[in-house]
Amino acid sequence: MVGPVRPQFVLFGSSIVQLSYNDQGWGAILTNLYARKADIILRGYCGWNSRRALQVLNEIFPKDAIVQPSLIIVYFGGNDSILAHPSGLGPHVPLQEYIENMRKIALHLKSLSKKTRVIFLSSPPINEAQMRQTLSNQLGPLRRTNESCQIYSEACLKVCSEMNVKGIDLWSALQQRDDWLDVCFTDGIHLSSEGSKIVVKEIMKVLREAEWETSLHWKSMPNEFAEDSPCDPIGVDGKTTINVSNWNFQGNFQWE
């Protein structure tokens, strides 16, 4: 293990999680914001649904682990919502099974430790036309619709309410932008940098407003090795040093 030990934030889900470090994705943004504060751990698996996640839940999140995560952000639902294929193959999970799977995932994650916090992301909308144009050659006729995404998004949020888990309504959040169809996706499904900014904004809102004993908002967490040092960069006066431990180099975009 590498020290010092930091709080662990785990991103767990399907391709929207696995690809969250691409194209200035939301995982990359979180890693930048929490540099020197928490370790962001990626457990993303393209093509997965809640059924497959449940099969390996104990392996990814063992209850007897010496260190348990402080925060787990979970996304499953988009693949589950794909319409059933006549062959019986594919990622479709019936709605009621999806609901039960998400309940079981929530129960397991909440049982890991008293300090482990959980956030579920609901299924975002999709750009069906862009999806058909960019992905149909690889995957054939795509059986994913905005109508089914909305149904599974609402089911996820209902589970969150029942299980006392923080839920983020990505279905609604992305559509707050008038131009969401044009700017939020790379291929109609997966998130662009603009779509990812919306995800991070919603996560920050939850973390800022959560009444948890220990705040996990990035501005509330201490920086590692943040003490002043004569080895810090020298300021413009040529006499004093500048402590840069809290710089996050996010450019002109300011996160709250």
Backbone as CSV, one residue per row, in Angstrom:
resi,resn,N_x,N_y,N_z,CA_x,CA_y,CA_z,C_x,C_y,C_z
1,MET,0.840,-1.197,0.000,0.000,0.000,0.000,0.875,1.245,0.000
2,VAL,0.446,2.243,-0.744,1.153,3.519,-0.799,0.591,4.436,0.277
3,GLY,1.435,5.085,1.014,0.978,6.013,2.042,1.236,7.448,1.651
4,PRO,0.730,8.376,2.442,-0.235,8.196,3.529,-1.589,7.705,3.013
5,VAL,-2.330,7.064,3.896,-3.643,6.552,3.519,-4.613,7.719,3.370
6,ARG,-5.282,7.758,2.242,-6.277,8.789,1.980,-7.672,8.170,1.945
7,PRO,-8.721,8.974,2.078,-10.063,8.462,1.830,-10.156,7.916,0.404
8,GLN,-10.910,6.840,0.240,-11.093,6.245,-1.073,-12.480,6.578,-1.614
9,PHE,-12.521,7.080,-2.842,-13.768,7.294,-3.569,-13.768,6.304,-4.733
10,VAL,-14.775,5.446,-4.800,-14.843,4.433,-5.851,-15.951,4.788,-6.836
11,LEU,-15.614,4.778,-8.127,-16.583,4.964,-9.195,-16.897,3.581,-9.753
12,PHE,-18.136,3.133,-9.607,-18.522,1.759,-9.930,-19.678,1.787,-10.919
13,GLY,-19.483,1.164,-12.078,-20.578,1.168,-13.031,-20.175,0.624,-14.380
14,SER,-20.951,0.981,-15.383,-20.749,0.471,-16.736,-19.883,1.443,-17.535
15,SER,-20.121,1.558,-18.831,-19.194,2.305,-19.680,-19.136,3.791,-19.353
16,ILE,-20.222,4.363,-18.868,-20.183,5.777,-18.500,-19.198,6.003,-17.358
17,VAL,-18.921,4.950,-16.579,-17.881,5.010,-15.554,-16.522,4.676,-16.157
18,GLN,-16.434,3.565,-16.907,-15.141,3.168,-17.468,-14.533,4.270,-18.333
19,LEU,-15.374,4.957,-19.086,-14.886,5.986,-20.007,-14.821,7.375,-19.376
20,SER,-14.982,7.448,-18.067,-15.069,8.753,-17.405,-13.736,9.484,-17.301
21,TYR,-12.652,8.843,-17.760,-11.365,9.531,-17.821,-11.054,10.006,-19.232
22,ASN,-11.922,9.702,-20.187,-11.731,10.148,-21.564,-12.274,11.556,-21.757
23,ASP,-11.674,12.312,-22.668,-12.251,13.569,-23.140,-12.635,14.496,-21.989
24,GLN,-11.717,14.680,-21.046,-11.982,15.517,-19.872,-13.260,15.061,-19.158
25,GLY,-13.356,13.745,-18.959,-14.555,13.152,-18.381,-14.706,13.434,-16.900
26,TRP,-15.859,13.037,-16.371,-16.182,13.384,-14.986,-15.279,12.682,-13.987
27,GLY,-14.796,11.486,-14.303,-13.841,10.825,-13.414,-12.525,11.568,-13.355
28,ALA,-12.077,12.052,-14.506,-10.835,12.826,-14.552,-10.985,14.139,-13.797
29,ILE,-12.138,14.787,-13.933,-12.367,16.043,-13.214,-12.333,15.803,-11.710
30,LEU,-12.996,14.742,-11.248,-12.992,14.438,-9.816,-11.574,14.155,-9.324
31,THR,-10.805,13.413,-10.116,-9.434,13.098,-9.714,-8.605,14.365,-9.578
32,ASN,-8.822,15.317,-10.465,-8.116,16.594,-10.380,-8.540,17.369,-9.139
33,LEU,-9.856,17.463,-8.906,-10.351,18.217,-7.755,-9.860,17.624,-6.435
34,TYR,-9.773,16.305,-6.369,-9.429,15.641,-5.113,-7.961,15.229,-5.031
35,ALA,-7.142,15.751,-5.929,-5.704,15.511,-5.811,-5.232,15.987,-4.439
36,ARG,-4.452,15.154,-3.752,-3.935,15.434,-2.406,-5.028,15.390,-1.336
37,LYS,-6.223,14.923,-1.696,-7.317,14.849,-0.728,-7.886,13.436,-0.607
38,ALA,-8.117,12.775,-1.746,-8.712,11.428,-1.759,-8.217,10.682,-2.984
39,ASP,-8.209,9.378,-2.893,-7.846,8.540,-4.037,-9.114,8.127,-4.765
40,ILE,-9.214,8.474,-6.052,-10.347,8.096,-6.878,-10.024,6.762,-7.541
41,ILE,-10.832,5.760,-7.274,-10.583,4.406,-7.760,-11.650,4.042,-8.790
42,LEU,-11.213,3.634,-9.971,-12.130,3.350,-11.075,-12.447,1.863,-11.143
43,ARG,-13.725,1.558,-11.076,-14.218,0.195,-11.290,-15.369,0.286,-12.292
44,GLY,-14.997,0.568,-13.539,-15.986,0.720,-14.605,-15.855,-0.415,-15.602
45,TYR,-16.991,-0.901,-16.117,-17.001,-2.082,-16.975,-17.981,-1.877,-18.127
46,CYS,-17.435,-1.623,-19.319,-18.279,-1.388,-20.487,-19.231,-2.565,-20.714
47,GLY,-20.470,-2.242,-21.007,-21.461,-3.250,-21.351,-22.171,-3.891,-20.180
48,TRP,-21.764,-3.569,-18.968,-22.337,-4.253,-17.816,-23.721,-3.715,-17.467
49,ASN,-24.483,-4.601,-16.829,-25.786,-4.228,-16.279,-25.792,-4.534,-14.785
50,SER,-26.911,-4.278,-14.143,-26.985,-4.478,-12.687,-26.883,-5.948,-12.309
51,ARG,-27.309,-6.824,-13.187,-27.234,-8.270,-12.909,-25.784,-8.715,-12.808
52,ARG,-24.984,-8.269,-13.753,-23.572,-8.650,-13.753,-22.835,-8.003,-12.587
53,ALA,-23.197,-6.772,-12.261,-22.583,-6.098,-11.123,-22.842,-6.846,-9.826
54,LEU,-24.058,-7.332,-9.673,-24.429,-8.039,-8.452,-23.638,-9.335,-8.306
55,GLN,-23.297,-9.955,-9.424,-22.581,-11.231,-9.388,-21.176,-11.093,-8.799
56,VAL,-20.574,-9.917,-8.934,-19.191,-9.735,-8.464,-19.101,-8.707,-7.343
57,LEU,-20.233,-8.348,-6.774,-20.242,-7.266,-5.789,-19.348,-7.578,-4.599
58,ASN,-19.380,-8.806,-4.112,-18.552,-9.180,-2.958,-17.069,-9.174,-3.297
59,GLU,-16.750,-9.454,-4.551,-15.349,-9.465,-4.960,-14.796,-8.042,-5.073
60,ILE,-15.601,-7.121,-5.582,-15.147,-5.738,-5.740,-15.190,-4.994,-4.413
61,PHE,-16.222,-5.290,-3.611,-16.380,-4.620,-2.319,-16.493,-5.659,-1.198
62,PRO,-15.366,-6.311,-0.846,-15.417,-7.318,0.223,-15.695,-6.671,1.578
63,LYS,-16.552,-7.299,2.352,-16.921,-6.727,3.649,-15.784,-6.796,4.658
64,ASP,-14.810,-7.683,4.421,-13.716,-7.831,5.372,-12.471,-7.037,4.971
65,ALA,-12.595,-6.128,4.025,-11.450,-5.306,3.622,-10.971,-4.452,4.794
66,ILE,-9.663,-4.296,4.917,-9.098,-3.521,6.017,-9.525,-2.057,5.913
67,VAL,-9.510,-1.528,4.704,-9.921,-0.141,4.464,-11.162,-0.154,3.582
68,GLN,-12.211,0.524,4.017,-13.432,0.611,3.235,-13.546,2.003,2.607
69,PRO,-14.218,2.091,1.460,-14.346,3.390,0.794,-15.114,4.401,1.643
70,SER,-14.758,5.652,1.482,-15.529,6.726,2.101,-16.735,7.097,1.252
71,LEU,-16.594,6.943,-0.068,-17.670,7.288,-0.989,-17.670,6.309,-2.153
72,ILE,-18.872,5.853,-2.537,-19.025,5.004,-3.715,-20.098,5.637,-4.598
73,ILE,-19.724,5.947,-5.830,-20.663,6.494,-6.810,-20.988,5.391,-7.802
74,VAL,-22.265,5.071,-7.937,-22.709,3.895,-8.684,-23.553,4.315,-9.881
75,TYR,-23.255,3.742,-11.038,-24.117,3.945,-12.200,-24.385,2.620,-12.916
76,PHE,-25.619,2.171,-12.854,-26.128,1.085,-13.689,-27.561,1.427,-14.065
77,GLY,-27.964,1.043,-15.251,-29.337,1.298,-15.668,-29.494,1.496,-17.156
78,GLY,-28.535,2.165,-17.781,-28.641,2.398,-19.215,-28.657,1.114,-20.010
79,ASN,-27.735,0.200,-19.703,-27.706,-1.078,-20.409,-28.885,-1.957,-20.016
80,ASP,-29.268,-1.906,-18.744,-30.438,-2.660,-18.290,-31.681,-2.270,-19.087
81,SER,-31.763,-0.978,-19.456,-32.965,-0.452,-20.099,-33.071,-0.809,-21.575
82,ILE,-31.998,-1.342,-22.156,-32.059,-1.740,-23.567,-33.179,-2.766,-23.744
83,LEU,-33.940,-2.598,-24.794,-35.093,-3.470,-25.002,-34.652,-4.917,-25.194
84,ALA,-35.472,-5.842,-24.748,-35.138,-7.267,-24.800,-34.957,-7.735,-26.240
85,HIS,-33.969,-8.584,-26.447,-33.711,-9.173,-27.761,-34.457,-10.501,-27.868
86,PRO,-35.002,-10.820,-29.040,-35.751,-12.091,-29.185,-34.940,-13.322,-28.815
87,SER,-33.606,-13.256,-28.946,-32.760,-14.407,-28.633,-32.616,-14.640,-27.135
88,GLY,-32.959,-13.627,-26.344,-32.739,-13.722,-24.899,-31.347,-13.290,-24.488
89,LEU,-30.488,-13.023,-25.476,-29.135,-12.548,-25.181,-29.147,-11.035,-25.013
90,GLY,-28.022,-10.509,-24.546,-27.890,-9.060,-24.442,-28.027,-8.557,-23.025
91,PRO,-27.863,-7.248,-22.845,-27.793,-6.673,-21.501,-29.132,-6.349,-20.855
92,HIS,-30.248,-6.524,-21.573,-31.545,-6.151,-20.993,-31.798,-6.858,-19.666
93,VAL,-32.267,-6.086,-18.689,-32.709,-6.623,-17.402,-34.136,-6.125,-17.179
94,PRO,-35.082,-7.024,-16.941,-36.456,-6.571,-16.692,-36.508,-5.556,-15.556
95,LEU,-37.445,-4.647,-15.637,-37.494,-3.521,-14.712,-37.534,-3.964,-13.251
96,GLN,-38.384,-4.917,-12.919,-38.502,-5.331,-11.530,-37.214,-5.969,-11.019
97,GLU,-36.539,-6.739,-11.884,-35.254,-7.323,-11.486,-34.215,-6.217,-11.283
98,TYR,-34.220,-5.232,-12.169,-33.304,-4.107,-12.021,-33.501,-3.423,-10.668
99,ILE,-34.748,-3.188,-10.307,-35.047,-2.547,-9.025,-34.504,-3.378,-7.873
100,GLU,-34.731,-4.682,-7.903,-34.241,-5.559,-6.839,-32.719,-5.591,-6.813
101,ASN,-32.101,-5.602,-7.984,-30.638,-5.597,-8.045,-30.062,-4.332,-7.418
102,MET,-30.662,-3.207,-7.721,-30.156,-1.940,-7.176,-30.375,-1.870,-5.666
103,ARG,-31.465,-2.431,-5.186,-31.682,-2.505,-3.739,-30.595,-3.334,-3.075
104,LYS,-30.258,-4.475,-3.680,-29.234,-5.352,-3.114,-27.862,-4.675,-3.144
105,ILE,-27.575,-3.964,-4.220,-26.310,-3.237,-4.307,-26.243,-2.176,-3.219
106,ALA,-27.326,-1.440,-3.041,-27.363,-0.397,-2.005,-27.165,-0.992,-0.618
107,LEU,-27.851,-2.080,-0.324,-27.733,-2.728,0.990,-26.301,-3.162,1.258
108,HIS,-25.683,-3.769,0.270,-24.309,-4.256,0.453,-23.354,-3.096,0.686
109,LEU,-23.444,-2.074,-0.127,-22.497,-0.959,-0.021,-22.677,-0.201,1.288
110,LYS,-23.910,-0.031,1.716,-24.157,0.680,2.974,-23.664,-0.116,4.182
111,SER,-23.537,-1.433,4.027,-23.111,-2.281,5.142,-21.594,-2.356,5.284
112,LEU,-20.848,-1.768,4.362,-19.388,-1.899,4.387,-18.774,-1.253,5.615
113,SER,-19.273,-0.071,5.976,-18.793,0.607,7.180,-19.732,1.754,7.498
114,LYS,-19.626,2.248,8.708,-20.467,3.371,9.111,-20.094,4.656,8.369
115,LYS,-18.868,4.724,7.881,-18.418,5.943,7.217,-18.603,5.905,5.701
116,THR,-19.007,4.770,5.158,-19.159,4.648,3.706,-20.443,5.328,3.239
117,ARG,-20.302,6.288,2.332,-21.441,7.002,1.760,-21.642,6.545,0.320
118,VAL,-22.898,6.562,-0.122,-23.240,6.015,-1.439,-24.077,7.031,-2.212
119,ILE,-23.735,7.197,-3.484,-24.521,8.015,-4.408,-24.832,7.171,-5.638
120,PHE,-26.094,7.129,-6.039,-26.499,6.473,-7.285,-26.726,7.541,-8.356
121,LEU,-26.236,7.285,-9.553,-26.526,8.114,-10.718,-27.607,7.425,-11.536
122,SER,-28.657,8.142,-11.878,-29.703,7.543,-12.697,-29.324,7.616,-14.173
123,SER,-30.038,6.867,-15.002,-29.738,6.824,-16.433,-29.950,8.194,-17.074
124,PRO,-28.950,8.690,-17.788,-29.139,9.949,-18.504,-29.930,9.713,-19.786
125,PRO,-30.383,10.789,-20.410,-31.018,10.630,-21.711,-29.974,10.294,-22.764
126,ILE,-30.412,10.010,-23.962,-29.506,9.715,-25.065,-29.927,10.540,-26.281
127,ASN,-29.016,10.652,-27.227,-29.330,11.241,-28.525,-29.508,10.073,-29.483
128,GLU,-30.743,9.686,-29.729,-31.014,8.476,-30.508,-30.470,8.575,-31.931
129,ALA,-30.606,9.728,-32.558,-30.124,9.880,-33.934,-28.607,9.749,-34.000
130,GLN,-27.902,10.404,-33.075,-26.443,10.315,-33.045,-26.003,8.895,-32.739
131,MET,-26.708,8.234,-31.836,-26.385,6.859,-31.472,-26.484,5.932,-32.684
132,ARG,-27.560,6.061,-33.452,-27.724,5.208,-34.635,-26.638,5.480,-35.659
133,GLN,-26.251,6.727,-35.792,-25.246,7.106,-36.780,-23.863,6.595,-36.409
134,THR,-23.529,6.610,-35.123,-22.154,6.298,-34.709,-21.946,4.849,-34.274
135,LEU,-22.985,4.172,-33.806,-22.791,2.853,-33.198,-23.461,1.693,-33.926
136,SER,-24.376,1.975,-34.832,-25.134,0.881,-35.434,-24.270,-0.034,-36.294
137,ASN,-23.176,0.488,-36.872,-22.299,-0.355,-37.684,-21.593,-1.407,-36.845
138,GLN,-21.303,-1.067,-35.579,-20.617,-2.023,-34.702,-21.592,-2.946,-33.984
139,LEU,-22.744,-2.426,-33.610,-23.653,-3.175,-32.746,-24.962,-3.567,-33.412
140,GLY,-25.125,-3.219,-34.690,-26.373,-3.535,-35.371,-27.494,-2.623,-34.910
141,PRO,-28.724,-2.959,-35.257,-29.866,-2.124,-34.834,-29.894,-1.994,-33.312
142,LEU,-29.884,-0.773,-32.837,-29.802,-0.528,-31.402,-31.186,-0.443,-30.796
143,ARG,-31.362,-1.138,-29.699,-32.672,-1.257,-29.065,-32.729,-0.418,-27.785
144,ARG,-32.172,0.755,-27.872,-32.119,1.655,-26.711,-32.896,2.925,-27.050
145,THR,-33.785,3.315,-26.171,-34.631,4.472,-26.439,-34.652,5.408,-25.237
146,ASN,-34.972,6.653,-25.500,-35.116,7.601,-24.417,-36.279,7.236,-23.506
147,GLU,-37.309,6.666,-24.088,-38.464,6.278,-23.278,-38.068,5.249,-22.231
148,SER,-37.301,4.233,-22.628,-36.893,3.209,-21.665,-35.871,3.750,-20.677
149,CYS,-34.982,4.654,-21.134,-34.013,5.267,-20.217,-34.734,6.023,-19.106
150,GLN,-35.769,6.739,-19.449,-36.508,7.501,-18.445,-37.167,6.587,-17.429
151,ILE,-37.721,5.478,-17.883,-38.378,4.534,-16.972,-37.380,3.989,-15.957
152,TYR,-36.191,3.616,-16.422,-35.188,3.048,-15.523,-34.562,4.135,-14.651
153,SER,-34.467,5.342,-15.168,-33.981,6.457,-14.352,-34.924,6.700,-13.179
154,GLU,-36.204,6.741,-13.445,-37.179,6.969,-12.377,-37.170,5.823,-11.370
155,ALA,-36.975,4.596,-11.856,-36.914,3.450,-10.948,-35.705,3.540,-10.031
156,CYS,-34.564,3.968,-10.565,-33.350,4.128,-9.757,-33.570,5.150,-8.657
157,LEU,-34.159,6.276,-9.006,-34.392,7.330,-8.018,-35.390,6.892,-6.960
158,LYS,-36.344,6.072,-7.335,-37.299,5.541,-6.357,-36.593,4.628,-5.367
159,VAL,-35.666,3.798,-5.859,-34.874,2.946,-4.973,-34.071,3.810,-4.007
160,CYS,-33.477,4.879,-4.506,-32.704,5.780,-3.649,-33.559,6.334,-2.520
161,SER,-34.771,6.738,-2.852,-35.679,7.274,-1.835,-36.019,6.222,-0.798
162,GLU,-36.281,5.006,-1.239,-36.652,3.923,-0.333,-35.484,3.504,0.562
163,MET,-34.261,3.523,0.003,-33.091,2.992,0.702,-32.286,4.072,1.417
164,ASN,-32.748,5.303,1.390,-32.021,6.424,1.991,-30.615,6.538,1.408
165,VAL,-30.562,6.493,0.091,-29.312,6.652,-0.648,-29.428,7.937,-1.466
166,LYS,-28.355,8.704,-1.529,-28.362,9.909,-2.337,-28.481,9.524,-3.809
167,GLY,-29.404,10.166,-4.507,-29.600,9.888,-5.918,-29.473,11.153,-6.751
168,ILE,-28.875,11.019,-7.928,-28.723,12.143,-8.848,-29.511,11.844,-10.115
169,ASP,-30.407,12.733,-10.445,-31.300,12.578,-11.587,-30.607,13.097,-12.841
170,LEU,-29.785,12.242,-13.459,-29.086,12.669,-14.666,-30.037,12.829,-15.843
171,TRP,-31.137,12.093,-15.830,-32.124,12.230,-16.904,-32.577,13.682,-17.028
172,SER,-32.862,14.303,-15.911,-33.320,15.693,-15.928,-32.166,16.682,-16.015
173,ALA,-31.046,16.379,-15.345,-29.938,17.340,-15.256,-29.375,17.682,-16.627
174,LEU,-29.158,16.672,-17.467,-28.582,16.951,-18.780,-29.532,17.784,-19.638
175,GLN,-30.828,17.545,-19.474,-31.798,18.230,-20.329,-32.089,19.665,-19.882
176,GLN,-31.424,20.114,-18.814,-31.547,21.508,-18.417,-30.877,22.432,-19.426
177,ARG,-29.919,21.889,-20.176,-29.282,22.659,-21.236,-30.139,22.602,-22.494
178,ASP,-30.404,23.737,-23.092,-31.201,23.760,-24.319,-30.531,23.000,-25.454
179,ASP,-29.190,22.989,-25.447,-28.447,22.356,-26.536,-27.905,20.983,-26.146
180,TRP,-28.551,20.320,-25.181,-28.013,19.063,-24.648,-27.813,18.004,-25.729
181,LEU,-28.705,17.948,-26.693,-28.584,16.939,-27.751,-27.308,17.128,-28.564
182,ASP,-26.871,18.351,-28.685,-25.720,18.669,-29.537,-24.385,18.585,-28.819
183,VAL,-24.360,18.779,-27.497,-23.062,18.971,-26.821,-22.745,17.937,-25.737
184,CYS,-23.712,17.138,-25.322,-23.497,16.301,-24.128,-22.937,14.909,-24.403
185,PHE,-22.828,14.502,-25.669,-22.440,13.124,-25.963,-21.333,13.049,-27.004
186,THR,-20.568,11.976,-26.923,-19.556,11.699,-27.939,-20.117,10.825,-29.050
187,ASP,-21.097,9.991,-28.711,-21.651,9.055,-29.691,-23.161,8.861,-29.545
188,GLY,-23.790,9.716,-28.761,-25.220,9.591,-28.509,-25.539,8.966,-27.168
189,ILE,-24.562,8.242,-26.584,-24.746,7.576,-25.290,-23.742,8.079,-24.269
190,HIS,-22.466,8.010,-24.629,-21.405,8.319,-23.673,-21.158,9.824,-23.617
191,LEU,-20.693,10.270,-22.469,-20.677,11.698,-22.177,-19.446,12.406,-22.723
192,SER,-19.685,13.572,-23.292,-18.611,14.467,-23.711,-18.111,15.240,-22.498
193,SER,-17.148,16.119,-22.732,-16.651,16.945,-21.625,-17.763,17.839,-21.074
194,GLU,-18.644,18.329,-21.945,-19.744,19.167,-21.474,-20.748,18.353,-20.663
195,GLY,-21.046,17.153,-21.110,-21.928,16.282,-20.332,-21.320,15.926,-18.994
196,SER,-20.013,15.696,-18.990,-19.325,15.337,-17.752,-19.327,16.477,-16.747
197,LYS,-19.234,17.711,-17.238,-19.289,18.854,-16.326,-20.617,18.878,-15.566
198,ILE,-21.685,18.498,-16.247,-22.997,18.456,-15.591,-23.000,17.397,-14.500
199,VAL,-22.410,16.232,-14.776,-22.345,15.162,-13.774,-21.580,15.634,-12.547
200,VAL,-20.425,16.254,-12.753,-19.619,16.722,-11.616,-20.365,17.804,-10.843
201,LYS,-21.018,18.699,-11.551,-21.785,19.746,-10.882,-22.839,19.145,-9.963
202,GLU,-23.532,18.109,-10.429,-24.563,17.464,-9.616,-23.958,16.706,-8.439
203,ILE,-22.821,16.059,-8.652,-22.143,15.362,-7.553,-21.702,16.365,-6.496
204,MET,-21.133,17.483,-6.929,-20.687,18.505,-5.976,-21.858,19.070,-5.181
205,LYS,-22.999,19.220,-5.821,-24.179,19.719,-5.123,-24.590,18.767,-4.013
206,VAL,-24.597,17.467,-4.300,-24.945,16.471,-3.279,-23.942,16.510,-2.137
207,LEU,-22.661,16.543,-2.461,-21.627,16.528,-1.423,-21.646,17.810,-0.590
208,ARG,-21.966,18.917,-1.216,-22.001,20.186,-0.491,-23.188,20.250,0.462
209,GLU,-24.332,19.681,0.057,-25.552,19.787,0.843,-25.759,18.628,1.815
210,ALA,-25.002,17.547,1.656,-25.191,16.375,2.509,-24.842,16.695,3.962
211,GLU,-25.682,16.276,4.847,-25.452,16.500,6.282,-24.769,15.274,6.884
212,TRP,-23.588,14.994,6.383,-22.795,13.877,6.868,-21.849,14.361,7.962
213,GLU,-21.506,13.455,8.850,-20.642,13.825,9.973,-19.317,14.400,9.488
214,THR,-18.769,13.802,8.448,-17.547,14.301,7.826,-17.862,14.690,6.388
215,SER,-17.665,15.942,6.058,-17.963,16.403,4.703,-16.966,15.804,3.721
216,LEU,-17.486,15.375,2.559,-16.645,14.840,1.499,-16.555,15.803,0.317
217,HIS,-17.045,17.024,0.508,-16.904,18.031,-0.536,-15.439,18.427,-0.639
218,TRP,-14.966,18.643,-1.846,-13.525,18.840,-2.047,-12.984,20.064,-1.314
219,LYS,-13.809,21.095,-1.159,-13.326,22.288,-0.469,-13.235,22.094,1.044
220,SER,-13.880,21.062,1.559,-13.892,20.824,3.003,-12.820,19.852,3.450
221,MET,-12.169,19.179,2.503,-11.193,18.153,2.853,-9.775,18.729,2.838
222,PRO,-8.962,18.315,3.793,-7.601,18.868,3.875,-6.709,18.350,2.762
223,ASN,-5.733,19.176,2.393,-4.718,18.757,1.441,-3.607,18.008,2.170
224,GLU,-3.087,17.019,1.525,-1.986,16.243,2.092,-0.684,17.028,1.980
225,PHE,0.092,17.038,3.073,1.371,17.758,3.118,1.184,19.220,2.678
226,ALA,0.269,19.909,3.342,-0.090,21.271,2.935,0.673,22.355,3.692
227,GLU,1.608,21.954,4.530,2.331,22.949,5.318,3.257,23.792,4.422
228,ASP,3.503,25.012,4.866,4.444,25.877,4.143,5.846,25.272,4.185
229,SER,6.608,25.547,3.134,7.961,25.003,3.058,8.866,25.993,2.339
230,PRO,10.111,26.096,2.767,11.064,26.946,2.024,11.329,26.409,0.619
231,CYS,10.881,25.194,0.331,11.049,24.614,-1.007,9.911,24.989,-1.950
232,ASP,8.893,25.715,-1.433,7.788,26.158,-2.287,8.295,27.130,-3.347
233,PRO,7.538,27.313,-4.445,7.952,28.275,-5.475,8.098,29.688,-4.913
234,ILE,9.046,30.424,-5.447,9.317,31.789,-4.995,8.367,32.747,-5.690
235,GLY,7.779,33.674,-4.921,6.842,34.649,-5.463,7.516,35.720,-6.284
236,VAL,6.698,36.619,-6.824,7.225,37.656,-7.715,8.129,38.648,-6.980
237,ASP,7.983,38.721,-5.643,8.840,39.652,-4.903,10.260,39.131,-4.747
238,GLY,10.462,37.857,-5.110,11.781,37.270,-5.027,12.259,36.969,-3.628
239,LYS,11.368,37.122,-2.629,11.763,36.952,-1.242,10.936,35.904,-0.499
240,THR,9.675,35.769,-0.867,8.779,34.861,-0.153,8.345,33.722,-1.067
241,THR,7.919,32.651,-0.423,7.458,31.490,-1.186,5.936,31.442,-1.217
242,ILE,5.403,30.708,-2.177,3.955,30.577,-2.366,3.566,29.122,-2.166
243,ASN,2.641,28.885,-1.233,2.130,27.535,-0.994,1.109,27.209,-2.083
244,VAL,1.430,26.253,-2.941,0.555,25.909,-4.072,-0.180,24.584,-3.834
245,SER,-0.239,24.142,-2.583,-0.828,22.829,-2.306,-2.307,22.753,-2.640
246,ASN,-2.989,23.918,-2.673,-4.422,23.895,-2.952,-4.759,24.307,-4.382
247,TRP,-3.772,24.428,-5.238,-4.043,24.746,-6.635,-4.578,23.500,-7.335
248,ASN,-5.638,23.641,-8.151,-6.165,22.482,-8.874,-6.098,22.638,-10.391
249,PHE,-5.641,23.793,-10.870,-5.380,23.990,-12.297,-6.582,23.639,-13.166
250,GLN,-7.757,24.126,-12.769,-8.978,23.866,-13.527,-9.269,24.936,-14.568
251,GLY,-8.333,25.811,-14.806,-8.548,26.838,-15.814,-9.595,27.840,-15.361
252,ASN,-10.407,28.285,-16.301,-11.412,29.304,-15.996,-12.681,28.736,-15.399
253,PHE,-12.815,27.401,-15.391,-14.046,26.809,-14.855,-13.919,26.663,-13.342
254,GLN,-14.831,27.294,-12.628,-14.789,27.294,-11.163,-15.825,26.333,-10.597
255,TRP,-15.355,25.366,-9.822,-16.252,24.391,-9.201,-16.662,24.851,-7.820
256,GLU,-17.913,24.614,-7.491,-18.418,24.955,-6.163,-18.612,23.683,-5.339
